[in-house]
Amino acid sequence: MGKRKKNESITGSVPVFSISVRALVEFILREGDLDARGSSFDAEAMQKGSRLHRRLQRQMGPEYQAEVPFKEITGFEDLTLQVEGRADGVFREQEKTWIDEIKGTYADLASMTEPVGVHLAQARCYAAFCCSQRGLEEIGVQLTYARLDSEQEEEEGREYTEKLTASGLNTADQKKDRKIRRFRQTYTAEELDVWYRDLVSRYHLWISTQLAWRRERDSSMQEMDFPFIYREGQRRLTAAVYHTVTNGHQLFVQAPTGIGKTMSVIFPAVRAVGQGAAQMIFYLTAKTITRTVAWEAFEILRKKGLAYKTIILTAKEKMCLNPEMACDPEHCPYAKGHYDRVNDAVFSLWTQESGYSREILLEHAEKYRVCPFEMSLDLALWVDAVICDYNYVFDPDVCLKRFFGEGAPKEDFLFLVDEAHNLVDRAREMYSAAVIREEVMQARRQVKEYSPDLYAALGRLSKMLLGMRRECEDEKESVRVGRAVYRLSSLPALLPGLFLQTQAELEKFLEEFPDAAGEELLDFYFSVRTFNNTLELVDDHYAIYSETGEDGRFYLHLYCVNPAKNLSDRLSRGKSTIFFSATLHPLSYYKKLLSTREDDYWLYLESPFAPENRLILSGIDVSSLYSRRGYDQYRKIASYISTVVRKKQGNYFVFFPSYQLLNDVYEVYEQEFSCSQVQCIRQEPFMKEQEREEFLERFEEGGKTLAAFAILGGIFSEGIDLAGERLIGALIVGTGLPQICCEREVLRRCYDGQGLDGYAYAYRNPGMNKVLQAAGRVIRSREDRGVILLLDHRFQGVEYSELFPKEWADRKICRLPGLEQQLEEFWNGEELF
């Protein structure tokens, strides 16, 4: 948790660890209940308090010293601890020095009877430092609490207020005086010194334990070798990763399915940590199955002698021990007193185990009666590798604030981004935002009887959005996509201010009337907050557009067309990044959308598996084009399926671009081609985890041929491993193109406007990625044999051929009448290989 400073020695050769005053006291001295009902608003208040601080500091007069830096160094036998921060104010009053700590809040100040414990502790730290540095025997501590009524302060909000006034809008909230509450206490230098030394001694236990563990960890890596015999290409990959990490660069890796990418990336990253090139690994994935594969790789290395602490972070709803999933002490026994027990729970687990799976975390949380999800986030600070979803690093709303929040120090992180092709659309989603006018109107109705100010703010916002809707539905300026209409636009000058004002009023409402705020209104608040946060990111990489959707509702979108800059800003918090996938082609596409660096490395590894072990066919007499769909095409596709699955007993996947086409072909197949030797199953929408597992278990049964109808780009088309006889063929219907919608059309127009192939960026490239991922399910090892059948005439076009991997150069054209002979020649030759 403390940041180790390199190449710096204060007390000889012992390492130096640095931590802020706030982080120190919030870690060691936190107490009480876990209560998510108000925590998010408190965090927002802290972020918005800078202007409030400046105004209060100016009001204190010329003798008031604002933002006074302090640093205190404490030496221990094994390390030196450096604690630093800035006191909001230092001033003299009646011959006594005072430390002032200012906090902004939306809480009712009249009901406060004493300062918050961690706030007082921050001030006491500064008081102790001040006494030590200035030779004081006594000092006063003042806690100043001020009400945050809106984000527009007098100084920085004057221009905006004038605009509101000129427009005839209500500015009463701009003129309210903030209420202030102060608490004072005097301390002697001696009692502050005793208190502070106890505080840092408690923290030293954690850092000292971490330091000893890291020595053991690094020592365990010295003689460790790669745990397997290298497959073809693996040695090149491990060397490239190690070189990239030690030089602080980024690497894009396209390596075929089955080569062993996971271990080939993790092993050199771990070795680099052991050599001091980094301290911590984030293994980032998009799917649960790939997190499991990464976990198993670390387990293999631990069995080979590696000392390494690894945690899998699991979504909150899957970790909750409370049936209601209500994160407040009134409804959850694990939230009641959580902070009184969580440090003991974390320290115990941290020092007793090395691998922290969901099951281990739940068991330990039950033992200590703490929230397992929050405990897992705290534990992540002390481990060597975190395996988690992309959003824990990149998503501005749910990222790990302990590592990536405002003010968090830059660390020596390694980011290993698995299945990196998925990050493009995920990042666009994370860095985009939208607000819906109908939700504004619904929220307005809900608050009418409680808050006139919020009711008025929502009314102004709704009125402005109504004006934008009318512009959007002007046929001269808008584009129709199906039943939806969209219009590229810019934000009205007053709109950002209205959103900020609305968020501030919502926060006041949620603090003052918590019982009146249902889940729907809380969700609306978060959408407004996300919109405001995204507004701060908007630049040339964004498109702003309004949309009247197919559902009739009006949307205002802040759409992140190219997420590379936002991703790079986050990745710059670490030292090195490895993007790897079986499908990162074309490079220019992924390089443009995932990175802004000019010095990135690139590695392309061809498949090490014998081409004779797989047959790649492209059916040119069939089409999945929407305009050509009908019984004739459905029957031809069904006939292709029947010919393939009857030729050789085994398990096959048949992938479709949509549920509609899947179901249409399935019905024809069942009516005209079904037989007792072939079992058919199909993927259903919104399958639960147990249903997914049962679906995949069918591939283990044997005895009959299995034809599994599934969705291209869905949960079964990538990330699953069905090696050997468990899967011997994949039939892929269509080119995988995303459905035409306003969002994709905006993408296309934006990239066309840059002189690029907008259709490729919006449709063709992401569609082909789905195709290649689905095809990659078939050949997973040297012993695997199988058929890959592409069913769409468009695959023969040059624009698609250029997107196939090099090793697919031997693919063959097929037509339904000659398909059976081609299959027979392939399968009859299996004993030769």
C-alpha positions in Angstrom: 0.0 0.0 0.0 2.9 2.3 0.7 4.8 3.4 -2.4 8.4 2.4 -2.3 10.8 5.0 -3.6 13.7 3.8 -5.7 17.2 5.1 -5.7 16.7 7.1 -2.5 18.2 6.5 0.9 17.4 8.5 3.9 18.7 6.2 6.6 21.4 4.2 4.9 20.5 1.3 2.6 17.0 0.5 3.9 14.1 1.0 1.5 11.9 4.1 1.8 8.2 3.9 1.7 6.0 6.9 1.1 2.3 7.4 2.0 0.0 10.4 2.2 -1.4 11.5 5.5 -5.0 10.9 4.3 -4.2 7.4 3.1 -2.5 6.5 6.3 -5.3 7.6 8.7 -8.1 6.3 6.5 -6.4 2.9 6.4 -5.3 2.5 10.0 -8.1 4.4 11.8 -11.3 3.7 9.8 -14.1 2.3 11.9 -17.8 1.8 12.0 -20.3 0.6 9.4 -20.1 0.0 5.7 -22.9 2.1 4.2 -23.1 2.6 0.4 -26.1 4.9 0.7 -24.0 8.0 1.3 -20.5 7.1 0.5 -20.7 8.0 -3.2 -22.0 11.5 -2.3 -19.3 12.0 0.2 -16.6 11.1 -2.4 -18.2 13.5 -4.8 -18.2 16.2 -2.2 -14.5 15.8 -1.6 -13.7 16.1 -5.3 -15.8 19.3 -5.6 -14.4 21.0 -2.5 -11.3 22.7 -3.9 -13.1 26.0 -4.8 -14.8 25.9 -1.3 -11.4 25.5 0.3 -10.0 28.5 -1.6 -12.9 30.8 -0.6 -12.7 29.9 3.1 -9.0 30.2 3.1 -9.2 33.8 1.6 -11.8 34.7 4.2 -9.3 33.9 7.0 -7.2 37.0 6.2 -3.6 37.7 5.2 -2.0 35.9 8.2 -3.6 32.6 7.3 -1.2 30.3 5.5 -3.0 28.0 3.0 -1.9 24.6 1.7 1.1 24.2 3.9 3.2 21.2 3.0 4.5 18.8 5.7 6.7 15.8 5.6 7.6 13.5 8.5 10.3 10.8 8.3 10.3 7.9 10.7 13.1 5.4 10.7 12.7 1.7 11.5 15.3 -1.1 11.4 14.1 -2.5 8.2 12.7 0.5 6.4 12.1 4.3 6.5 8.5 5.6 6.4 7.8 9.0 4.8 4.4 10.5 5.5 3.5 13.7 3.7 0.6 16.0 2.9 -0.7 19.5 2.9 -2.5 21.1 5.7 -5.4 23.2 4.5 -4.4 26.1 6.8 -2.0 27.2 9.5 -2.7 30.4 11.5 -2.0 32.2 14.7 -4.7 33.2 17.2 -4.2 34.5 20.7 -0.5 33.5 20.7 -1.3 30.0 19.7 -0.6 28.1 16.4 -3.6 26.4 14.9 -3.9 23.7 12.2 -7.1 24.0 10.1 -8.6 21.1 8.2 -11.5 22.0 5.9 -14.1 19.5 4.7 -17.0 20.0 2.4 -20.2 18.0 2.9 -23.9 17.8 2.0 -24.7 16.6 5.5 -26.8 18.5 8.0 -24.2 20.5 10.0 -26.6 21.2 12.8 -26.8 17.6 13.7 -23.0 17.1 14.0 -21.9 16.7 17.6 -18.2 16.0 16.9 -15.8 15.8 14.0 -15.4 12.6 11.9 -12.6 10.5 13.4 -10.4 10.2 10.3 -10.8 13.9 9.6 -9.6 14.7 13.1 -6.7 12.2 12.7 -5.5 14.0 9.6 -5.4 17.3 11.4 -3.6 15.7 14.4 -0.9 14.4 12.0 -0.3 17.9 10.7 -0.3 19.2 14.2 2.3 16.7 15.3 4.5 17.6 12.2 4.1 21.3 12.9 5.1 20.9 16.6 8.1 18.8 15.6 9.3 21.2 12.9 8.6 24.5 14.7 9.5 23.4 18.2 6.0 24.0 19.6 5.0 22.7 23.0 1.3 23.1 22.3 -1.0 23.5 19.3 -4.6 23.9 18.4 -6.6 21.8 15.9 -9.6 23.2 14.1 -12.0 21.1 12.0 -14.0 23.3 9.6 -17.0 21.8 8.0 -18.8 23.7 5.2 -22.0 22.9 3.4 -21.6 22.2 -0.4 -24.8 23.6 -1.9 -23.8 23.7 -5.5 -20.7 23.3 -7.6 -20.7 26.9 -8.9 -18.6 29.0 -6.5 -18.7 32.8 -6.5 -15.3 33.3 -8.1 -15.4 30.6 -10.8 -19.2 30.5 -11.3 -19.7 34.3 -12.0 -19.7 34.0 -15.8 -22.1 31.1 -15.7 -24.4 32.9 -13.3 -24.5 35.8 -15.7 -25.5 33.5 -18.5 -28.3 32.0 -16.4 -29.6 35.4 -15.5 -29.5 36.6 -19.1 -31.6 33.6 -20.0 -34.1 34.2 -17.3 -33.2 31.1 -15.3 -33.5 30.9 -11.5 -30.1 31.8 -9.9 -31.2 31.7 -6.3 -29.1 28.8 -5.5 -26.0 30.8 -6.6 -26.6 33.3 -3.8 -27.0 31.1 -0.8 -24.4 31.5 1.9 -22.8 28.3 3.0 -23.3 27.2 6.5 -20.1 26.5 8.5 -19.4 24.4 11.6 -16.1 24.4 13.4 -14.7 22.1 16.1 -11.6 23.0 18.1 -9.3 21.2 20.4 -5.8 21.8 21.9 -3.0 19.2 22.2 0.4 19.1 23.7 3.4 18.2 21.5 4.1 15.2 23.7 0.7 13.6 23.5 0.7 14.2 19.7 4.1 12.6 19.4 3.0 9.5 21.4 -0.2 9.2 19.4 1.5 9.6 16.0 4.3 7.1 16.8 1.6 4.5 17.7 -0.1 5.3 14.4 3.0 4.7 12.3 4.0 1.7 14.3 0.7 0.0 13.4 1.3 0.8 9.8 4.9 -0.4 9.9 3.6 -3.9 10.8 1.9 -4.0 7.4 4.8 -2.6 5.4 7.4 -4.7 7.2 5.4 -7.8 6.5 5.1 -6.8 2.8 8.8 -6.1 2.5 9.7 -9.6 4.0 7.2 -11.2 1.7 8.6 -9.5 -1.4 12.1 -10.7 -0.5 10.8 -14.3 -0.3 8.8 -13.8 -3.6 11.8 -12.4 -5.5 14.1 -15.2 -4.2 11.6 -17.9 -5.3 11.9 -16.7 -8.9 15.7 -16.8 -9.3 16.0 -20.4 -10.5 12.5 -20.9 -11.9 12.3 -22.2 -15.4 9.4 -22.2 -17.8 7.1 -25.0 -16.5 6.5 -26.8 -19.8 8.5 -27.8 -22.8 8.3 -24.8 -25.2 5.8 -25.1 -28.0 6.7 -23.6 -31.3 6.5 -19.8 -30.9 6.3 -19.8 -27.1 10.0 -19.0 -26.6 9.7 -16.0 -29.0 6.7 -14.8 -27.1 8.2 -15.1 -23.6 11.4 -13.3 -24.8 9.3 -10.5 -26.4 7.2 -10.0 -23.3 10.3 -9.9 -21.0 12.1 -7.5 -23.3 9.1 -5.2 -23.5 8.4 -5.1 -19.8 12.0 -4.5 -18.8 12.2 -1.6 -21.3 8.9 -0.1 -20.2 7.2 -0.4 -23.6 3.9 -1.7 -25.0 3.6 -4.9 -27.0 0.8 -6.1 -29.4 0.8 -9.9 -29.7 -1.2 -11.9 -32.2 -0.7 -15.5 -31.4 -2.9 -18.4 -32.5 -5.3 -20.2 -30.2 -3.7 -23.2 -28.5 -0.1 -21.9 -28.5 -0.3 -21.3 -24.7 -0.4 -17.5 -24.7 -1.5 -17.2 -21.0 1.6 -18.9 -19.5 3.8 -17.4 -22.2 2.8 -13.9 -21.0 2.5 -14.5 -17.3 5.8 -16.3 -16.8 8.1 -13.6 -18.2 6.0 -10.9 -16.4 6.6 -12.7 -13.1 10.3 -13.0 -13.9 10.4 -9.3 -14.6 8.8 -8.6 -11.2 11.5 -10.8 -9.6 14.2 -8.7 -11.3 12.8 -5.5 -9.9 11.3 -4.3 -13.2 7.9 -4.0 -11.6 6.1 -4.8 -8.4 2.6 -5.8 -9.4 0.7 -7.5 -12.3 -2.9 -6.7 -13.4 -4.1 -9.5 -15.6 -7.2 -8.1 -17.4 -9.9 -10.1 -19.1 -13.3 -9.7 -20.6 -14.7 -13.1 -19.7 -14.9 -15.4 -16.6 -13.4 -18.3 -18.4 -10.2 -16.5 -19.3 -9.8 -15.3 -15.7 -9.9 -19.0 -14.7 -7.2 -19.9 -17.2 -5.0 -17.1 -15.8 -5.6 -18.3 -12.2 -4.6 -21.9 -13.2 -1.4 -20.6 -14.7 -0.4 -18.9 -11.5 -1.3 -22.1 -9.6 1.0 -24.1 -11.8 3.9 -21.7 -11.1 3.2 -21.9 -7.4 3.4 -25.7 -7.5 6.8 -25.2 -9.1 8.0 -23.2 -6.1 6.9 -19.6 -7.0 5.9 -17.5 -4.0 3.3 -15.2 -5.4 0.0 -13.8 -4.0 -2.8 -13.7 -6.5 -6.4 -12.6 -6.2 -9.4 -12.9 -8.6 -11.8 -10.0 -8.2 -15.4 -11.1 -8.7 -18.4 -8.8 -9.3 -20.1 -7.5 -6.2 -23.4 -9.3 -6.9 -21.6 -12.7 -7.1 -19.8 -12.0 -3.8 -22.6 -10.8 -1.7 -23.5 -13.0 1.4 -26.6 -11.0 2.1 -29.8 -12.3 0.2 -31.0 -8.7 -0.3 -27.7 -7.2 -1.4 -28.4 -4.1 0.5 -25.1 -2.4 1.4 -26.1 -0.7 4.7 -26.0 -1.7 8.3 -29.8 -1.8 8.7 -30.2 -4.6 6.2 -26.8 -6.4 6.2 -25.0 -7.9 9.2 -21.7 -7.9 7.2 -22.0 -4.1 6.7 -22.6 -3.5 10.4 -19.2 -2.8 12.0 -17.4 -3.8 8.8 -14.6 -1.3 9.2 -14.0 -2.3 12.8 -13.0 -5.8 11.6 -11.9 -5.6 8.0 -8.2 -4.9 8.7 -7.9 -7.9 10.9 -9.6 -10.0 8.3 -7.3 -8.8 5.5 -4.1 -9.2 7.5 -5.1 -12.7 8.6 -5.9 -13.8 5.1 -2.9 -12.1 3.6 -0.4 -13.7 5.9 -2.0 -17.2 5.8 -2.8 -17.8 2.1 -1.2 -17.0 -1.3 -4.2 -17.6 -3.6 -7.4 -15.8 -3.1 -10.3 -17.3 -5.1 -13.9 -16.4 -4.7 -14.5 -19.5 -2.4 -11.6 -18.6 -0.1 -12.7 -15.0 0.1 -16.3 -15.9 1.0 -15.2 -18.3 3.6 -12.9 -15.8 5.3 -15.5 -13.0 5.1 -18.1 -15.2 6.8 -15.6 -15.9 9.6 -14.9 -12.2 10.3 -18.4 -11.0 9.4 -17.3 -8.5 6.9 -18.4 -7.6 3.3 -16.5 -10.1 1.1 -16.4 -7.7 -1.9 -15.0 -4.8 0.0 -12.6 -7.1 1.8 -11.3 -8.4 -1.6 -10.7 -4.8 -2.8 -8.7 -4.0 0.3 -6.7 -7.3 0.0 -5.9 -6.4 -3.6 -3.6 -3.6 -2.3 -1.2 -6.2 -0.8 -1.0 -8.9 -3.5 1.4 -9.5 -6.3 -1.1 -10.1 -9.1 -4.8 -9.1 -9.6 -6.9 -11.0 -12.1 -9.9 -9.0 -13.0 -12.3 -7.6 -15.6 -11.2 -4.7 -17.7 -13.5 -2.3 -15.9 -11.6 -2.5 -12.6 -8.7 -0.7 -14.3 -10.4 1.4 -17.1 -13.9 2.2 -16.2 -14.0 5.8 -14.6 -17.1 4.8 -12.5 -16.0 1.5 -11.1 -12.2 1.3 -11.4 -10.2 0.5 -8.3 -9.9 3.9 -6.7 -7.2 2.6 -4.4 -5.0 2.3 -7.4 -6.4 4.6 -10.1 -8.4 7.2 -8.3 -7.6 10.9 -8.2 -4.4 11.4 -6.3 -3.3 7.7 -6.4 0.4 7.5 -7.0 1.9 6.1 -10.2 3.2 2.6 -9.5 5.3 0.0 -11.3 2.3 -2.0 -12.6 2.3 -4.4 -15.5 -0.9 -4.6 -17.4 -1.5 -7.9 -19.3 -4.6 -7.4 -21.5 -6.0 -10.8 -22.5 -8.3 -11.1 -25.5 -7.4 -7.5 -26.2 -9.7 -7.3 -29.3 -12.6 -7.1 -26.8 -11.3 -4.0 -25.2 -12.2 -1.7 -28.2 -16.0 -1.9 -27.8 -15.8 -2.3 -24.0 -13.7 0.9 -23.8 -16.1 2.8 -26.0 -18.9 1.8 -23.6 -16.9 2.7 -20.5 -15.9 6.2 -21.8 -19.3 7.1 -23.3 -22.4 8.4 -21.6 -26.1 9.2 -22.4 -29.0 10.8 -20.8 -32.6 10.1 -21.6 -35.2 12.9 -21.6 -38.0 10.6 -20.4 -35.9 9.7 -17.4 -35.4 13.4 -16.6 -39.2 13.9 -16.7 -39.8 10.8 -14.5 -37.3 12.0 -11.9 -39.0 15.4 -12.0 -42.3 13.9 -11.1 -40.8 11.9 -8.3 -39.2 14.9 -6.5 -41.9 17.5 -7.1 -43.3 17.4 -3.5 -39.9 17.3 -1.8 -37.5 19.7 -3.5 -38.7 22.8 -5.5 -35.1 23.6 -6.5 -34.4 20.1 -7.9 -37.9 20.2 -9.6 -37.0 23.5 -11.3 -33.5 22.3 -12.3 -34.9 19.2 -13.9 -37.6 21.3 -15.7 -34.9 23.5 -17.2 -32.9 20.4 -18.3 -36.0 18.7 -19.8 -36.9 21.9 -21.7 -33.5 22.1 -23.3 -33.5 18.4 -24.2 -36.9 18.9 -25.8 -35.5 21.6 -28.0 -32.7 19.2 -29.1 -35.3 16.5 -29.9 -37.1 18.8 -32.2 -33.8 19.6 -34.0 -33.1 15.9 -34.2 -36.4 15.1 -35.9 -35.8 17.8 -38.5 -35.4 15.6 -41.6 -33.0 18.1 -43.3 -30.4 17.6 -40.6 -31.0 14.1 -39.4 -30.3 10.5 -40.6 -32.9 7.7 -40.3 -31.7 4.2 -39.3 -34.6 1.8 -39.3 -37.1 3.3 -36.9 -34.5 5.5 -35.2 -33.3 8.9 -36.1 -30.0 10.5 -35.1 -28.3 13.9 -35.6 -24.7 14.8 -35.0 -24.6 18.0 -33.1 -22.8 20.1 -30.5 -23.8 20.8 -26.9 -25.7 24.0 -26.3 -23.5 26.5 -24.3 -25.7 26.3 -21.2 -26.2 22.5 -21.1 -23.1 21.6 -19.2 -24.0 24.1 -16.5 -27.5 22.7 -16.3 -26.2 19.2 -15.8 -23.8 20.3 -13.1 -26.6 22.2 -11.4 -28.9 19.1 -11.6 -26.3 16.8 -10.1 -25.7 19.2 -7.2 -29.4 19.4 -6.5 -29.8 15.6 -6.8 -27.0 15.2 -4.2 -28.7 17.5 -1.8 -32.0 15.7 -2.3 -30.5 12.3 -1.8 -28.8 13.5 1.5 -31.9 15.2 2.8 -34.6 12.7 1.7 -32.9 9.3 1.6 -36.2 7.5 2.2 -37.9 9.2 -0.8 -35.1 8.1 -3.2 -36.0 4.8 -4.7 -33.7 2.7 -6.9 -34.9 4.3 -10.0 -34.0 7.8 -8.9 -30.6 6.6 -7.6 -29.9 5.1 -11.0 -30.9 8.4 -12.6 -28.4 10.2 -10.3 -25.6 7.9 -11.3 -26.4 8.5 -15.0 -26.2 12.2 -14.5 -23.0 11.9 -12.6 -21.5 9.7 -15.3 -22.6 12.2 -18.0 -20.9 15.1 -16.1 -17.7 13.1 -15.6 -17.7 12.1 -19.3 -18.2 15.8 -20.3 -14.7 16.4 -18.8 -13.2 13.8 -21.2 -14.9 15.0 -24.4 -12.4 16.0 -27.1 -11.7 15.3 -30.8 -12.1 11.6 -30.1 -15.8 12.0 -29.2 -18.9 12.3 -31.3 -21.9 14.1 -29.7 -25.2 13.1 -31.2 -28.9 13.1 -30.3 -31.2 10.2 -31.1 -34.9 9.4 -31.1 -34.6 5.7 -30.5 -36.7 2.8 -31.8 -38.4 2.9 -28.4 -39.6 6.4 -29.0 -37.4 7.9 -26.2 -34.9 10.8 -26.8 -31.2 10.2 -26.0 -28.3 12.6 -25.9 -25.1 10.7 -26.4 -21.4 11.5 -25.6 -19.9 8.8 -27.7 -16.3 7.8 -27.4 -15.4 7.0 -31.1 -11.7 6.3 -30.4 -10.9 5.3 -26.8 -7.1 5.2 -27.3 -6.4 8.4 -25.5 -8.5 7.5 -22.4 -7.0 4.0 -22.3 -3.4 5.4 -22.6 -4.0 7.9 -19.8 -4.9 5.0 -17.5 -2.1 2.7 -18.7 0.4 5.5 -18.2 -0.2 4.9 -14.4 1.9 1.7 -14.9 5.1 0.8 -16.5 4.3 -1.6 -19.4 1.4 -3.2 -21.2 1.0 -6.4 -23.2 -2.0 -6.6 -25.5 -2.5 -10.1 -26.7 -5.1 -12.1 -28.6 -5.5 -14.7 -31.3 -7.1 -11.9 -33.5 -5.5 -8.5 -33.6 -5.6 -8.1 -37.3 -5.3 -5.7 -39.0 -2.7 -4.1 -36.7 -3.4 -0.5 -37.9 -7.0 -0.9 -36.7 -6.2 -2.1 -33.1 -3.1 0.2 -32.8 -5.2 3.2 -33.6 -8.0 2.3 -31.1 -5.9 1.0 -28.2 -2.8 3.1 -28.1 -1.4 6.6 -28.7 2.2 5.6 -28.3 4.6 5.7 -31.3 7.1 3.2 -29.9 4.9 0.1 -29.5 6.2 -3.3 -30.4 4.4 -5.8 -32.5 4.7 -9.6 -32.6 2.8 -11.9 -35.1 3.1 -15.7 -34.5 1.8 -18.1 -37.0 0.0 -21.3 -36.0 2.3 -24.1 -35.0 -0.2 -26.8 -35.9 -0.1 -28.8 -39.1 -2.3 -27.4 -41.8 -3.2 -30.9 -42.8 -5.1 -31.3 -39.5 -7.8 -28.8 -40.5 -10.0 -28.3 -43.5 -11.1 -24.7 -44.1 -13.9 -24.3 -46.6 -15.8 -21.3 -47.9 -19.3 -21.9 -49.2 -19.9 -19.5 -52.0 -23.4 -20.6 -53.0 -25.1 -19.4 -49.8 -25.8 -16.0 -48.3 -26.8 -14.6 -45.0 -27.7 -11.1 -46.4 -30.9 -9.9 -44.8 -32.3 -9.0 -48.3 -31.9 -12.6 -49.4 -33.2 -14.4 -46.4 -36.1 -16.8 -46.8 -36.9 -20.5 -46.9 -34.6 -21.3 -49.9 -31.5 -19.9 -48.0 -32.5 -21.4 -44.7 -32.9 -24.8 -46.3 -29.5 -24.5 -48.1 -27.8 -23.6 -44.8 -29.6 -26.5 -43.0 -28.4 -28.8 -45.8 -24.8 -27.7 -45.3 -25.1 -28.4 -41.6 -26.6 -31.8 -42.2 -23.9 -32.8 -44.7 -21.1 -31.8 -42.3 -22.4 -33.4 -39.1 -23.5 -36.7 -40.7 -20.1 -37.2 -42.4 -18.3 -37.9 -39.1 -19.5 -38.5 -35.6 -18.5 -35.8 -33.2 -19.4 -32.4 -31.7 -20.0 -29.4 -33.9 -20.8 -25.7 -33.3 -23.0 -23.8 -35.8 -22.7 -20.1 -35.2 -25.3 -17.5 -36.4 -25.2 -13.7 -36.5 -28.6 -13.4 -34.7 -31.2 -15.4 -32.8 -33.7 -14.7 -35.5 -31.6 -16.5 -38.2 -30.6 -19.2 -35.7 -34.2 -20.1 -35.0 -35.3 -19.9 -38.6 -32.6 -22.3 -39.7 -33.1 -24.5 -36.7 -36.7 -25.0 -37.4 -36.0 -26.0 -41.1 -33.2 -28.3 -40.0 -35.4 -30.1 -37.4 -38.3 -30.5 -39.8 -36.4 -31.7 -42.8 -32.9 -33.0 -41.8 -33.1 -34.3 -38.2 -32.1 -37.9 -37.5 -31.7 -40.1 -34.5 -27.9 -40.1 -34.6 -27.6 -36.3 -34.3 -28.7 -34.3 -31.2 -29.4 -30.6 -31.7 -29.2 -28.0 -28.9 -29.4 -24.2 -29.2 -28.2 -21.3 -27.2 -31.0 -19.3 -25.6 -31.0 -15.6 -24.8 -29.8 -14.5 -21.3 -28.7 -18.0 -20.2 -27.7 -18.2 -16.5 -24.3 -19.5 -15.4 -25.6 -22.9 -14.6 -27.4 -23.2 -17.9 -24.2 -22.3 -19.7 -22.3 -25.0 -17.8 -25.0 -27.5 -18.7 -24.8 -26.5 -22.3 -21.0 -27.1 -22.4 -21.3 -30.4 -20.5 -23.2 -31.8 -23.5 -19.8 -31.7 -25.4 -18.5 -34.3 -22.8 -21.1 -36.9 -23.3 -20.1 -38.7 -26.6 -22.0 -41.6 -28.2 -23.8 -39.4 -30.7 -23.1 -36.4 -32.9 -23.9 -33.1 -31.3 -24.9 -30.0 -33.3 -24.9 -26.9 -31.0 -26.6 -23.9 -32.6 -25.0 -20.7 -31.0 -24.5 -17.0 -31.5 -21.5 -15.6 -33.3 -19.7 -13.3 -30.9 -21.6 -14.7 -27.9 -20.6 -16.6 -24.8 -19.7 -19.8 -26.6 -17.8 -18.4 -29.6 -14.6 -17.4 -27.8 -12.8 -18.1 -24.6 -13.9 -21.8 -24.3 -11.5 -24.7 -24.6 -12.9 -27.9 -26.1 -9.8 -29.7 -27.2 -9.5 -33.1 -28.8 -12.7 -35.0 -29.6 -14.9 -32.6 -27.7 -15.1 -30.3 -30.8 -14.3 -31.4 -34.4 -16.0 -28.7 -36.4 -17.4 -25.1 -36.5 -19.8 -23.8 -39.2 -20.0 -20.1 -39.3 -23.0 -18.5 -40.9 -22.4 -14.9 -42.0 -19.6 -12.4 -41.8 -20.4 -11.4 -38.2 -21.3 -7.8 -39.1 -22.7 -5.8 -36.1 -26.3 -4.8 -36.5 -26.9 -1.5 -38.3 -27.8 1.1 -35.7 -27.3 4.8 -35.0 -24.1 4.1 -33.0 -22.4 2.1 -35.7 -23.5 4.7 -38.3 -22.0 7.5 -36.3 -18.7 5.5 -36.1 -18.8 5.0 -39.9 -19.3 8.7 -40.6 -16.6 9.8 -38.1 -13.9 7.5 -39.7 -15.0 8.4 -43.2 -14.5 12.0 -42.2 -10.9 11.2 -41.2 -10.2 9.8 -44.7 -10.3 6.2 -43.4 -12.6 3.2 -44.4 -15.5 4.0 -42.1 -17.3 0.8 -43.0 -14.3 -1.3 -42.0 -13.9 0.5 -38.7 -17.6 0.3 -37.8 -18.6 -3.1 -39.3 -16.2 -5.3 -41.3 -13.2 -5.5 -38.9 -15.2 -6.2 -35.7 -17.4 -8.7 -37.6 -14.4 -10.6 -39.0 -12.9 -10.7 -35.5 -16.0 -12.7 -34.3 -15.6 -15.1 -37.2 -11.9 -15.8 -36.5 -12.6 -16.2 -32.8 -15.3 -18.7 -33.5 -13.1 -20.6 -35.9 -10.4 -20.7 -33.3 -12.5 -23.0 -31.1 -11.7 -26.0 -33.4 -7.9 -26.5 -33.4 -6.5 -26.3 -29.8 -3.6 -28.7 -29.9 -1.3 -30.7 -32.2 -3.6 -33.7 -32.0 -6.8 -31.8 -32.9 -8.4 -32.3 -36.3 -11.4 -30.5 -37.5 -13.5 -28.7 -40.1 -14.1 -24.9 -40.4 -16.9 -24.0 -42.8 -17.6 -20.4 -43.7 -21.1 -19.9 -45.1 -21.4 -16.7 -47.0 -20.5 -15.7 -50.5 -19.0 -12.4 -49.2 -16.0 -14.2 -47.7 -14.6 -14.5 -51.2 -14.3 -10.7 -51.6 -10.9 -9.1 -51.5 -11.8 -6.9 -48.5 -12.5 -10.0 -46.4 -9.7 -12.1 -47.8 -7.2 -9.5 -46.6 -8.5 -10.0 -43.0 -7.8 -13.8 -42.9 -4.6 -14.9 -41.0 -1.7 -15.9 -43.2 -2.0 -19.6 -42.4 -5.5 -19.6 -43.9 -4.1 -19.2 -47.4 -4.9 -22.9 -48.1 -8.7 -22.4 -47.6 -10.8 -23.9 -50.3 -14.0 -22.9 -52.1 -16.9 -25.2 -51.8 -20.5 -25.6 -53.1 -23.2 -27.8 -51.6 -23.1 -30.5 -54.4 -19.4 -31.2 -53.9 -19.1 -30.7 -50.2 -19.5 -34.4 -49.2 -16.6 -35.4 -51.4 -14.3 -32.7 -49.9 -15.2 -33.9 -46.4 -14.7 -37.5 -47.2 -11.2 -36.8 -48.6 -10.3 -34.9 -45.4 -11.6 -37.4 -42.9 -10.4 -40.5 -44.8 -6.9 -39.1 -44.6 -6.9 -38.7 -40.8 -4.8 -41.8 -40.2 -2.0 -40.3 -42.2 -1.3 -37.5 -39.7 
